[in-house]
């Protein structure tokens, strides 16, 4: 019985440590999503339409903010 509990606790702890290692990736992803929604709000508050498409124009990128 204790062997089963040891295995299960090892499994749970290993999953927890894997999550800890990927925490930076999760926070970067959350930050990108929040910035996307903030830009959409900014774009619509200025009277533009936000499409969400990414277009490359010359040396810069336009992210779906059109009149």
mmCIF file of the N, C-alpha and C atoms, coordinates in Angstrom:
data_MODEL
# 
_entry.id   MODEL 
# 
loop_
_atom_site.group_PDB 
_atom_site.id 
_atom_site.type_symbol 
_atom_site.label_atom_id 
_atom_site.label_alt_id 
_atom_site.label_comp_id 
_atom_site.label_asym_id 
_atom_site.label_entity_id 
_atom_site.label_seq_id 
_atom_site.pdbx_PDB_ins_code 
_atom_site.Cartn_x 
_atom_site.Cartn_y 
_atom_site.Cartn_z 
_atom_site.occupancy 
_atom_site.B_iso_or_equiv 
_atom_site.pdbx_formal_charge 
_atom_site.auth_seq_id 
_atom_site.auth_comp_id 
_atom_site.auth_asym_id 
_atom_site.auth_atom_id 
_atom_site.pdbx_PDB_model_num 
ATOM 1   N N  . UNK A 1 1  ? 0.815   -1.200 0.000   1.00 0.00 ? 1  UNK A N  1 
ATOM 2   C CA . UNK A 1 1  ? 0.000   0.000  0.000   1.00 0.00 ? 1  UNK A CA 1 
ATOM 3   C C  . UNK A 1 1  ? 0.860   1.265  0.000   1.00 0.00 ? 1  UNK A C  1 
ATOM 4   N N  . UNK A 1 2  ? 1.908   1.264  0.765   1.00 0.00 ? 2  UNK A N  1 
ATOM 5   C CA . UNK A 1 2  ? 2.766   2.453  0.807   1.00 0.00 ? 2  UNK A CA 1 
ATOM 6   C C  . UNK A 1 2  ? 3.487   2.654  -0.518  1.00 0.00 ? 2  UNK A C  1 
ATOM 7   N N  . UNK A 1 3  ? 3.756   1.586  -1.235  1.00 0.00 ? 3  UNK A N  1 
ATOM 8   C CA . UNK A 1 3  ? 4.415   1.721  -2.532  1.00 0.00 ? 3  UNK A CA 1 
ATOM 9   C C  . UNK A 1 3  ? 3.504   2.448  -3.525  1.00 0.00 ? 3  UNK A C  1 
ATOM 10  N N  . UNK A 1 4  ? 2.241   2.155  -3.485  1.00 0.00 ? 4  UNK A N  1 
ATOM 11  C CA . UNK A 1 4  ? 1.280   2.837  -4.363  1.00 0.00 ? 4  UNK A CA 1 
ATOM 12  C C  . UNK A 1 4  ? 1.200   4.317  -4.004  1.00 0.00 ? 4  UNK A C  1 
ATOM 13  N N  . UNK A 1 5  ? 1.183   4.620  -2.731  1.00 0.00 ? 5  UNK A N  1 
ATOM 14  C CA . UNK A 1 5  ? 1.136   6.021  -2.310  1.00 0.00 ? 5  UNK A CA 1 
ATOM 15  C C  . UNK A 1 5  ? 2.420   6.754  -2.681  1.00 0.00 ? 5  UNK A C  1 
ATOM 16  N N  . UNK A 1 6  ? 3.556   6.074  -2.568  1.00 0.00 ? 6  UNK A N  1 
ATOM 17  C CA . UNK A 1 6  ? 4.819   6.688  -2.966  1.00 0.00 ? 6  UNK A CA 1 
ATOM 18  C C  . UNK A 1 6  ? 4.846   6.988  -4.457  1.00 0.00 ? 6  UNK A C  1 
ATOM 19  N N  . UNK A 1 7  ? 4.368   6.057  -5.243  1.00 0.00 ? 7  UNK A N  1 
ATOM 20  C CA . UNK A 1 7  ? 4.331   6.266  -6.696  1.00 0.00 ? 7  UNK A CA 1 
ATOM 21  C C  . UNK A 1 7  ? 3.394   7.410  -7.057  1.00 0.00 ? 7  UNK A C  1 
ATOM 22  N N  . UNK A 1 8  ? 2.231   7.440  -6.435  1.00 0.00 ? 8  UNK A N  1 
ATOM 23  C CA . UNK A 1 8  ? 1.275   8.495  -6.759  1.00 0.00 ? 8  UNK A CA 1 
ATOM 24  C C  . UNK A 1 8  ? 1.783   9.861  -6.311  1.00 0.00 ? 8  UNK A C  1 
ATOM 25  N N  . UNK A 1 9  ? 2.413   9.938  -5.151  1.00 0.00 ? 9  UNK A N  1 
ATOM 26  C CA . UNK A 1 9  ? 2.948   11.226 -4.706  1.00 0.00 ? 9  UNK A CA 1 
ATOM 27  C C  . UNK A 1 9  ? 4.114   11.665 -5.594  1.00 0.00 ? 9  UNK A C  1 
ATOM 28  N N  . UNK A 1 10 ? 4.929   10.708 -6.049  1.00 0.00 ? 10 UNK A N  1 
ATOM 29  C CA . UNK A 1 10 ? 6.014   11.043 -6.964  1.00 0.00 ? 10 UNK A CA 1 
ATOM 30  C C  . UNK A 1 10 ? 5.447   11.569 -8.287  1.00 0.00 ? 10 UNK A C  1 
ATOM 31  N N  . UNK A 1 11 ? 4.384   10.952 -8.779  1.00 0.00 ? 11 UNK A N  1 
ATOM 32  C CA . UNK A 1 11 ? 3.760   11.383 -10.026 1.00 0.00 ? 11 UNK A CA 1 
ATOM 33  C C  . UNK A 1 11 ? 3.212   12.804 -9.897  1.00 0.00 ? 11 UNK A C  1 
ATOM 34  N N  . UNK A 1 12 ? 2.517   13.074 -8.813  1.00 0.00 ? 12 UNK A N  1 
ATOM 35  C CA . UNK A 1 12 ? 1.945   14.405 -8.613  1.00 0.00 ? 12 UNK A CA 1 
ATOM 36  C C  . UNK A 1 12 ? 3.048   15.453 -8.477  1.00 0.00 ? 12 UNK A C  1 
ATOM 37  N N  . UNK A 1 13 ? 4.084   15.149 -7.730  1.00 0.00 ? 13 UNK A N  1 
ATOM 38  C CA . UNK A 1 13 ? 5.176   16.109 -7.559  1.00 0.00 ? 13 UNK A CA 1 
ATOM 39  C C  . UNK A 1 13 ? 5.929   16.350 -8.856  1.00 0.00 ? 13 UNK A C  1 
ATOM 40  N N  . UNK A 1 14 ? 6.117   15.307 -9.652  1.00 0.00 ? 14 UNK A N  1 
ATOM 41  C CA . UNK A 1 14 ? 6.818   15.492 -10.921 1.00 0.00 ? 14 UNK A CA 1 
ATOM 42  C C  . UNK A 1 14 ? 5.996   16.366 -11.869 1.00 0.00 ? 14 UNK A C  1 
ATOM 43  N N  . UNK A 1 15 ? 4.673   16.206 -11.868 1.00 0.00 ? 15 UNK A N  1 
ATOM 44  C CA . UNK A 1 15 ? 3.826   17.065 -12.687 1.00 0.00 ? 15 UNK A CA 1 
ATOM 45  C C  . UNK A 1 15 ? 3.876   18.515 -12.190 1.00 0.00 ? 15 UNK A C  1 
ATOM 46  N N  . UNK A 1 16 ? 3.927   18.695 -10.890 1.00 0.00 ? 16 UNK A N  1 
ATOM 47  C CA . UNK A 1 16 ? 4.023   20.038 -10.322 1.00 0.00 ? 16 UNK A CA 1 
ATOM 48  C C  . UNK A 1 16 ? 5.333   20.702 -10.725 1.00 0.00 ? 16 UNK A C  1 
ATOM 49  N N  . UNK A 1 17 ? 6.440   19.976 -10.676 1.00 0.00 ? 17 UNK A N  1 
ATOM 50  C CA . UNK A 1 17 ? 7.727   20.553 -11.059 1.00 0.00 ? 17 UNK A CA 1 
ATOM 51  C C  . UNK A 1 17 ? 7.789   20.842 -12.550 1.00 0.00 ? 17 UNK A C  1 
ATOM 52  N N  . UNK A 1 18 ? 7.138   20.018 -13.367 1.00 0.00 ? 18 UNK A N  1 
ATOM 53  C CA . UNK A 1 18 ? 7.071   20.315 -14.798 1.00 0.00 ? 18 UNK A CA 1 
ATOM 54  C C  . UNK A 1 18 ? 6.303   21.609 -15.034 1.00 0.00 ? 18 UNK A C  1 
ATOM 55  N N  . UNK A 1 19 ? 5.243   21.826 -14.299 1.00 0.00 ? 19 UNK A N  1 
ATOM 56  C CA . UNK A 1 19 ? 4.490   23.061 -14.415 1.00 0.00 ? 19 UNK A CA 1 
ATOM 57  C C  . UNK A 1 19 ? 5.340   24.253 -13.988 1.00 0.00 ? 19 UNK A C  1 
ATOM 58  N N  . UNK A 1 20 ? 6.127   24.090 -12.957 1.00 0.00 ? 20 UNK A N  1 
ATOM 59  C CA . UNK A 1 20 ? 6.998   25.168 -12.490 1.00 0.00 ? 20 UNK A CA 1 
ATOM 60  C C  . UNK A 1 20 ? 8.014   25.553 -13.568 1.00 0.00 ? 20 UNK A C  1 
ATOM 61  N N  . UNK A 1 21 ? 8.533   24.567 -14.311 1.00 0.00 ? 21 UNK A N  1 
ATOM 62  C CA . UNK A 1 21 ? 9.515   24.859 -15.348 1.00 0.00 ? 21 UNK A CA 1 
ATOM 63  C C  . UNK A 1 21 ? 8.881   25.600 -16.512 1.00 0.00 ? 21 UNK A C  1 
ATOM 64  N N  . UNK A 1 22 ? 7.622   25.346 -16.805 1.00 0.00 ? 22 UNK A N  1 
ATOM 65  C CA . UNK A 1 22 ? 6.944   25.976 -17.932 1.00 0.00 ? 22 UNK A CA 1 
ATOM 66  C C  . UNK A 1 22 ? 6.184   27.237 -17.536 1.00 0.00 ? 22 UNK A C  1 
ATOM 67  N N  . UNK A 1 23 ? 6.372   27.691 -16.336 1.00 0.00 ? 23 UNK A N  1 
ATOM 68  C CA . UNK A 1 23 ? 5.627   28.850 -15.845 1.00 0.00 ? 23 UNK A CA 1 
ATOM 69  C C  . UNK A 1 23 ? 5.957   30.115 -16.642 1.00 0.00 ? 23 UNK A C  1 
ATOM 70  N N  . UNK A 1 24 ? 7.202   30.284 -17.031 1.00 0.00 ? 24 UNK A N  1 
ATOM 71  C CA . UNK A 1 24 ? 7.583   31.471 -17.800 1.00 0.00 ? 24 UNK A CA 1 
ATOM 72  C C  . UNK A 1 24 ? 6.867   31.484 -19.146 1.00 0.00 ? 24 UNK A C  1 
ATOM 73  N N  . UNK A 1 25 ? 6.766   30.350 -19.792 1.00 0.00 ? 25 UNK A N  1 
ATOM 74  C CA . UNK A 1 25 ? 6.065   30.262 -21.070 1.00 0.00 ? 25 UNK A CA 1 
ATOM 75  C C  . UNK A 1 25 ? 4.593   30.622 -20.907 1.00 0.00 ? 25 UNK A C  1 
ATOM 76  N N  . UNK A 1 26 ? 3.978   30.151 -19.846 1.00 0.00 ? 26 UNK A N  1 
ATOM 77  C CA . UNK A 1 26 ? 2.567   30.435 -19.595 1.00 0.00 ? 26 UNK A CA 1 
ATOM 78  C C  . UNK A 1 26 ? 2.363   31.935 -19.390 1.00 0.00 ? 26 UNK A C  1 
ATOM 79  N N  . UNK A 1 27 ? 3.239   32.581 -18.626 1.00 0.00 ? 27 UNK A N  1 
ATOM 80  C CA . UNK A 1 27 ? 3.091   34.013 -18.377 1.00 0.00 ? 27 UNK A CA 1 
ATOM 81  C C  . UNK A 1 27 ? 3.317   34.837 -19.638 1.00 0.00 ? 27 UNK A C  1 
ATOM 82  N N  . UNK A 1 28 ? 4.248   34.422 -20.487 1.00 0.00 ? 28 UNK A N  1 
ATOM 83  C CA . UNK A 1 28 ? 4.466   35.131 -21.752 1.00 0.00 ? 28 UNK A CA 1 
ATOM 84  C C  . UNK A 1 28 ? 3.229   35.002 -22.636 1.00 0.00 ? 28 UNK A C  1 
ATOM 85  N N  . UNK A 1 29 ? 2.640   33.820 -22.688 1.00 0.00 ? 29 UNK A N  1 
ATOM 86  C CA . UNK A 1 29 ? 1.431   33.607 -23.480 1.00 0.00 ? 29 UNK A CA 1 
ATOM 87  C C  . UNK A 1 29 ? 0.282   34.466 -22.955 1.00 0.00 ? 29 UNK A C  1 
ATOM 88  N N  . UNK A 1 30 ? 0.109   34.519 -21.647 1.00 0.00 ? 30 UNK A N  1 
ATOM 89  C CA . UNK A 1 30 ? -0.950  35.338 -21.047 1.00 0.00 ? 30 UNK A CA 1 
ATOM 90  C C  . UNK A 1 30 ? -0.715  36.818 -21.365 1.00 0.00 ? 30 UNK A C  1 
ATOM 91  N N  . UNK A 1 31 ? 0.523   37.255 -21.298 1.00 0.00 ? 31 UNK A N  1 
ATOM 92  C CA . UNK A 1 31 ? 0.847   38.643 -21.608 1.00 0.00 ? 31 UNK A CA 1 
ATOM 93  C C  . UNK A 1 31 ? 0.530   38.981 -23.060 1.00 0.00 ? 31 UNK A C  1 
ATOM 94  N N  . UNK A 1 32 ? 0.847   38.099 -23.982 1.00 0.00 ? 32 UNK A N  1 
ATOM 95  C CA . UNK A 1 32 ? 0.556   38.337 -25.396 1.00 0.00 ? 32 UNK A CA 1 
ATOM 96  C C  . UNK A 1 32 ? -0.955  38.424 -25.630 1.00 0.00 ? 32 UNK A C  1 
ATOM 97  N N  . UNK A 1 33 ? -1.709  37.548 -25.005 1.00 0.00 ? 33 UNK A N  1 
ATOM 98  C CA . UNK A 1 33 ? -3.169  37.574 -25.156 1.00 0.00 ? 33 UNK A CA 1 
ATOM 99  C C  . UNK A 1 33 ? -3.741  38.870 -24.581 1.00 0.00 ? 33 UNK A C  1 
ATOM 100 N N  . UNK A 1 34 ? -3.258  39.289 -23.432 1.00 0.00 ? 34 UNK A N  1 
ATOM 101 C CA . UNK A 1 34 ? -3.745  40.541 -22.836 1.00 0.00 ? 34 UNK A CA 1 
ATOM 102 C C  . UNK A 1 34 ? -3.400  41.756 -23.701 1.00 0.00 ? 34 UNK A C  1 
ATOM 103 N N  . UNK A 1 35 ? -2.202  41.758 -24.262 1.00 0.00 ? 35 UNK A N  1 
ATOM 104 C CA . UNK A 1 35 ? -1.822  42.860 -25.147 1.00 0.00 ? 35 UNK A CA 1 
ATOM 105 C C  . UNK A 1 35 ? -2.680  42.888 -26.407 1.00 0.00 ? 35 UNK A C  1 
ATOM 106 N N  . UNK A 1 36 ? -3.035  41.719 -26.924 1.00 0.00 ? 36 UNK A N  1 
ATOM 107 C CA . UNK A 1 36 ? -3.891  41.633 -28.096 1.00 0.00 ? 36 UNK A CA 1 
ATOM 108 C C  . UNK A 1 36 ? -5.255  42.259 -27.808 1.00 0.00 ? 36 UNK A C  1 
ATOM 109 N N  . UNK A 1 37 ? -5.849  41.909 -26.660 1.00 0.00 ? 37 UNK A N  1 
ATOM 110 C CA . UNK A 1 37 ? -7.147  42.473 -26.305 1.00 0.00 ? 37 UNK A CA 1 
ATOM 111 C C  . UNK A 1 37 ? -7.049  43.964 -25.975 1.00 0.00 ? 37 UNK A C  1 
ATOM 112 N N  . UNK A 1 38 ? -5.958  44.383 -25.372 1.00 0.00 ? 38 UNK A N  1 
ATOM 113 C CA . UNK A 1 38 ? -5.775  45.807 -25.077 1.00 0.00 ? 38 UNK A CA 1 
ATOM 114 C C  . UNK A 1 38 ? -5.655  46.603 -26.364 1.00 0.00 ? 38 UNK A C  1 
ATOM 115 N N  . UNK A 1 39 ? -4.946  46.066 -27.338 1.00 0.00 ? 39 UNK A N  1 
ATOM 116 C CA . UNK A 1 39 ? -4.816  46.760 -28.622 1.00 0.00 ? 39 UNK A CA 1 
ATOM 117 C C  . UNK A 1 39 ? -6.159  46.795 -29.353 1.00 0.00 ? 39 UNK A C  1 
ATOM 118 N N  . UNK A 1 40 ? -6.927  45.733 -29.255 1.00 0.00 ? 40 UNK A N  1 
ATOM 119 C CA . UNK A 1 40 ? -8.259  45.705 -29.871 1.00 0.00 ? 40 UNK A CA 1 
ATOM 120 C C  . UNK A 1 40 ? -9.159  46.764 -29.234 1.00 0.00 ? 40 UNK A C  1 
ATOM 121 N N  . UNK A 1 41 ? -9.096  46.899 -27.916 1.00 0.00 ? 41 UNK A N  1 
ATOM 122 C CA . UNK A 1 41 ? -9.890  47.918 -27.227 1.00 0.00 ? 41 UNK A CA 1 
ATOM 123 C C  . UNK A 1 41 ? -9.439  49.315 -27.640 1.00 0.00 ? 41 UNK A C  1 
ATOM 124 N N  . UNK A 1 42 ? -8.132  49.538 -27.696 1.00 0.00 ? 42 UNK A N  1 
ATOM 125 C CA . UNK A 1 42 ? -7.593  50.835 -28.095 1.00 0.00 ? 42 UNK A CA 1 
ATOM 126 C C  . UNK A 1 42 ? -8.029  51.187 -29.517 1.00 0.00 ? 42 UNK A C  1 
ATOM 127 N N  . UNK A 1 43 ? -7.946  50.213 -30.391 1.00 0.00 ? 43 UNK A N  1 
ATOM 128 C CA . UNK A 1 43 ? -8.285  50.432 -31.798 1.00 0.00 ? 43 UNK A CA 1 
ATOM 129 C C  . UNK A 1 43 ? -9.762  50.798 -31.948 1.00 0.00 ? 43 UNK A C  1 
ATOM 130 N N  . UNK A 1 44 ? -10.629 50.089 -31.272 1.00 0.00 ? 44 UNK A N  1 
ATOM 131 C CA . UNK A 1 44 ? -12.059 50.372 -31.384 1.00 0.00 ? 44 UNK A CA 1 
ATOM 132 C C  . UNK A 1 44 ? -12.443 51.662 -30.657 1.00 0.00 ? 44 UNK A C  1 
ATOM 133 N N  . UNK A 1 45 ? -11.717 52.018 -29.611 1.00 0.00 ? 45 UNK A N  1 
ATOM 134 C CA . UNK A 1 45 ? -12.037 53.252 -28.898 1.00 0.00 ? 45 UNK A CA 1 
ATOM 135 C C  . UNK A 1 45 ? -11.673 54.491 -29.721 1.00 0.00 ? 45 UNK A C  1 
ATOM 136 N N  . UNK A 1 46 ? -10.764 54.346 -30.667 1.00 0.00 ? 46 UNK A N  1 
ATOM 137 C CA . UNK A 1 46 ? -10.381 55.450 -31.551 1.00 0.00 ? 46 UNK A CA 1 
ATOM 138 C C  . UNK A 1 46 ? -11.266 55.524 -32.795 1.00 0.00 ? 46 UNK A C  1 
ATOM 139 N N  . UNK A 1 47 ? -12.249 54.616 -32.922 1.00 0.00 ? 47 UNK A N  1 
ATOM 140 C CA . UNK A 1 47 ? -13.170 54.654 -34.046 1.00 0.00 ? 47 UNK A CA 1 
ATOM 141 C C  . UNK A 1 47 ? -12.770 53.768 -35.202 1.00 0.00 ? 47 UNK A C  1 
ATOM 142 N N  . UNK A 1 48 ? -11.740 52.970 -35.048 1.00 0.00 ? 48 UNK A N  1 
ATOM 143 C CA . UNK A 1 48 ? -11.305 52.063 -36.099 1.00 0.00 ? 48 UNK A CA 1 
ATOM 144 C C  . UNK A 1 48 ? -11.993 50.706 -35.939 1.00 0.00 ? 48 UNK A C  1 
ATOM 145 N N  . UNK A 1 49 ? -11.904 49.876 -36.960 1.00 0.00 ? 49 UNK A N  1 
ATOM 146 C CA . UNK A 1 49 ? -12.382 48.500 -36.889 1.00 0.00 ? 49 UNK A CA 1 
ATOM 147 C C  . UNK A 1 49 ? -11.190 47.584 -36.631 1.00 0.00 ? 49 UNK A C  1 
ATOM 148 N N  . UNK A 1 50 ? -11.340 46.694 -35.692 1.00 0.00 ? 50 UNK A N  1 
ATOM 149 C CA . UNK A 1 50 ? -10.261 45.758 -35.387 1.00 0.00 ? 50 UNK A CA 1 
ATOM 150 C C  . UNK A 1 50 ? -10.583 44.417 -36.019 1.00 0.00 ? 50 UNK A C  1 
ATOM 151 N N  . UNK A 1 51 ? -9.737  43.970 -36.965 1.00 0.00 ? 51 UNK A N  1 
ATOM 152 C CA . UNK A 1 51 ? -9.969  42.695 -37.644 1.00 0.00 ? 51 UNK A CA 1 
ATOM 153 C C  . UNK A 1 51 ? -9.132  41.571 -37.069 1.00 0.00 ? 51 UNK A C  1 
ATOM 154 N N  . UNK A 1 52 ? -7.990  41.887 -36.502 1.00 0.00 ? 52 UNK A N  1 
ATOM 155 C CA . UNK A 1 52 ? -7.123  40.859 -35.940 1.00 0.00 ? 52 UNK A CA 1 
ATOM 156 C C  . UNK A 1 52 ? -6.133  40.275 -36.932 1.00 0.00 ? 52 UNK A C  1 
ATOM 157 N N  . UNK A 1 53 ? -6.195  40.709 -38.188 1.00 0.00 ? 53 UNK A N  1 
ATOM 158 C CA . UNK A 1 53 ? -5.266  40.200 -39.195 1.00 0.00 ? 53 UNK A CA 1 
ATOM 159 C C  . UNK A 1 53 ? -3.931  40.914 -39.088 1.00 0.00 ? 53 UNK A C  1 
ATOM 160 N N  . UNK A 1 54 ? -2.868  40.200 -39.433 1.00 0.00 ? 54 UNK A N  1 
ATOM 161 C CA . UNK A 1 54 ? -1.522  40.768 -39.405 1.00 0.00 ? 54 UNK A CA 1 
ATOM 162 C C  . UNK A 1 54 ? -1.053  40.926 -40.843 1.00 0.00 ? 54 UNK A C  1 
ATOM 163 N N  . UNK A 1 55 ? -0.704  42.163 -41.224 1.00 0.00 ? 55 UNK A N  1 
ATOM 164 C CA . UNK A 1 55 ? -0.217  42.433 -42.575 1.00 0.00 ? 55 UNK A CA 1 
ATOM 165 C C  . UNK A 1 55 ? 1.177   43.032 -42.478 1.00 0.00 ? 55 UNK A C  1 
ATOM 166 N N  . UNK A 1 56 ? 2.059   42.564 -43.327 1.00 0.00 ? 56 UNK A N  1 
ATOM 167 C CA . UNK A 1 56 ? 3.400   43.139 -43.366 1.00 0.00 ? 56 UNK A CA 1 
ATOM 168 C C  . UNK A 1 56 ? 3.445   44.175 -44.470 1.00 0.00 ? 56 UNK A C  1 
ATOM 169 N N  . UNK A 1 57 ? 3.759   45.394 -44.099 1.00 0.00 ? 57 UNK A N  1 
ATOM 170 C CA . UNK A 1 57 ? 3.853   46.497 -45.062 1.00 0.00 ? 57 UNK A CA 1 
ATOM 171 C C  . UNK A 1 57 ? 5.246   47.097 -44.974 1.00 0.00 ? 57 UNK A C  1 
ATOM 172 N N  . UNK A 1 58 ? 6.068   46.751 -45.922 1.00 0.00 ? 58 UNK A N  1 
ATOM 173 C CA . UNK A 1 58 ? 7.418   47.291 -45.943 1.00 0.00 ? 58 UNK A CA 1 
ATOM 174 C C  . UNK A 1 58 ? 8.239   46.785 -44.775 1.00 0.00 ? 58 UNK A C  1 
ATOM 175 N N  . UNK A 1 59 ? 8.678   47.697 -43.938 1.00 0.00 ? 59 UNK A N  1 
ATOM 176 C CA . UNK A 1 59 ? 9.533   47.311 -42.821 1.00 0.00 ? 59 UNK A CA 1 
ATOM 177 C C  . UNK A 1 59 ? 8.778   47.276 -41.493 1.00 0.00 ? 59 UNK A C  1 
ATOM 178 N N  . UNK A 1 60 ? 7.449   47.374 -41.525 1.00 0.00 ? 60 UNK A N  1 
ATOM 179 C CA . UNK A 1 60 ? 6.672   47.329 -40.285 1.00 0.00 ? 60 UNK A CA 1 
ATOM 180 C C  . UNK A 1 60 ? 5.456   46.436 -40.464 1.00 0.00 ? 60 UNK A C  1 
ATOM 181 N N  . UNK A 1 61 ? 4.775   46.152 -39.384 1.00 0.00 ? 61 UNK A N  1 
ATOM 182 C CA . UNK A 1 61 ? 3.638   45.232 -39.377 1.00 0.00 ? 61 UNK A CA 1 
ATOM 183 C C  . UNK A 1 61 ? 2.396   45.984 -38.921 1.00 0.00 ? 61 UNK A C  1 
ATOM 184 N N  . UNK A 1 62 ? 1.295   45.813 -39.661 1.00 0.00 ? 62 UNK A N  1 
ATOM 185 C CA . UNK A 1 62 ? 0.016   46.413 -39.296 1.00 0.00 ? 62 UNK A CA 1 
ATOM 186 C C  . UNK A 1 62 ? -0.876  45.306 -38.746 1.00 0.00 ? 62 UNK A C  1 
ATOM 187 N N  . UNK A 1 63 ? -1.433  45.520 -37.572 1.00 0.00 ? 63 UNK A N  1 
ATOM 188 C CA . UNK A 1 63 ? -2.270  44.496 -36.937 1.00 0.00 ? 63 UNK A CA 1 
ATOM 189 C C  . UNK A 1 63 ? -3.704  44.946 -36.966 1.00 0.00 ? 63 UNK A C  1 
ATOM 190 N N  . UNK A 1 64 ? -4.417  44.674 -38.018 1.00 0.00 ? 64 UNK A N  1 
ATOM 191 C CA . UNK A 1 64 ? -5.851  44.774 -38.165 1.00 0.00 ? 64 UNK A CA 1 
ATOM 192 C C  . UNK A 1 64 ? -6.581  45.964 -37.620 1.00 0.00 ? 64 UNK A C  1 
ATOM 193 N N  . UNK A 1 65 ? -6.017  47.143 -37.693 1.00 0.00 ? 65 UNK A N  1 
ATOM 194 C CA . UNK A 1 65 ? -6.709  48.343 -37.223 1.00 0.00 ? 65 UNK A CA 1 
ATOM 195 C C  . UNK A 1 65 ? -6.970  49.194 -38.458 1.00 0.00 ? 65 UNK A C  1 
ATOM 196 N N  . UNK A 1 66 ? -8.211  49.122 -39.002 1.00 0.00 ? 66 UNK A N  1 
ATOM 197 C CA . UNK A 1 66 ? -8.523  49.812 -40.247 1.00 0.00 ? 66 UNK A CA 1 
ATOM 198 C C  . UNK A 1 66 ? -9.738  50.709 -40.078 1.00 0.00 ? 66 UNK A C  1 
ATOM 199 N N  . UNK A 1 67 ? -9.845  51.704 -40.920 1.00 0.00 ? 67 UNK A N  1 
ATOM 200 C CA . UNK A 1 67 ? -11.006 52.609 -40.920 1.00 0.00 ? 67 UNK A CA 1 
ATOM 201 C C  . UNK A 1 67 ? -12.097 52.018 -41.742 1.00 0.00 ? 67 UNK A C  1 
# 
